[in-house]
Amino acid sequence: MPDSAFLITAFATLFVVIDPPGLVPLFIALTRGMTTERRRAMARRACVIATVLLTLFALMGEALLGFIGISMSAFRIAGGILLFLTALDMLFERRTQRREGQHPDPDHDPSVFPLATPLIAGPGAIATMILLMGQSGGGWAGTSAVLGLLFAMMLATFLFLLAAPPIEKVLGRTGTIVITRLLGMLLAALSVQFVIDGVKGTGLV
């Protein structure tokens, strides 16, 4: 059984990588205009899907990617590109819809992409799970401990996302729009960093 120091460090690492508080304004921007019930469903679905993905990678890890011929560097680059597309949508498409008097698609479902992946179960979180499983010492005890930490982190993430509506009320429409634009810029920068890290990981740079 892993010691308490490892468990504390592992939980802190997952919290920093997944960053539940940082997901709240992103969740507000991606689900703007939805009812509370629909937002709750989006949050639940995103957390469940992310949990399944991270559990699969924790159990199979690099073997799964290697089986289909994908390196972690390539996965990081792909995640960065997808995240960049999300950033462009936040920066430009919604503004264009307002100018043309259109409305977002009511059937839009961001729970799988980009919430579940790559925002929650992104390359960083996947790599972290693989690393933690390697450091857990192996066996059922170590595996169960790491998966337990993952489930606790997903519960915390779900609770943070549920707090989005009251936070949105505090910010107001103007505040939410401003944060959406700022986060679009931050997401663009983050996606570029993912790509840079992936390229470095290939050894080309």
Phi, psi and omega in degrees: 000128178301147181283170185295326180298318178295317182296318180295315180296318181296317180296317179297321179297314179298320182296318181291318183291313181284323175056066179306316179299323180289342179282339185300306179296328176295318179296320178298316182293321184282339183243021182300133180093350180277156176287164179299320180296318180292322177296319179297320178294320178298316181296316181296315182295318180298317182291321179295314180296317179297321178297316180297314181298313182292326177294318178299315180290328177294320183280323184251331172053227185297334179299323180293314179292320180295327181297324180260010174075032180242128177271163177296328178296316179295321179295320178295319179297315179298317178298322179295319179295316179297320180293326179295322177297321177296319180298318178298321179297318180292328184278325191237315190296317181295323178296318179298320179298320180293319182295325182271003178072021179266174179232149177300154178298120181295341180269005180300128182234100181272008187295320180281305175230125012257006186292298183300313176213130014259007185288315179270297179266067180269182180304321180296315180294320179296314179297322179296317179297318178298317180294316181295322178296324178291331182270352185284350179093356179076181181080169182294326182295311180294317179298315180296322181295314181294317178294325177298319177297320178298314181296321178295321179292322178292325176295317178297319179297317179299318180294322177296318180293326177296335180279000183299314183303310178297326177294321178296322179297323179292318182289323184080173183296315182295316179298320180294319179297316180298315180295323178301316180295315180297318180291330175299318177295316180296319178296321178298316179295319179297319180295321178296321178296321176302314181295317180299315179297321178295317179296318178299322180294337179282344181086004180286336181240000000 
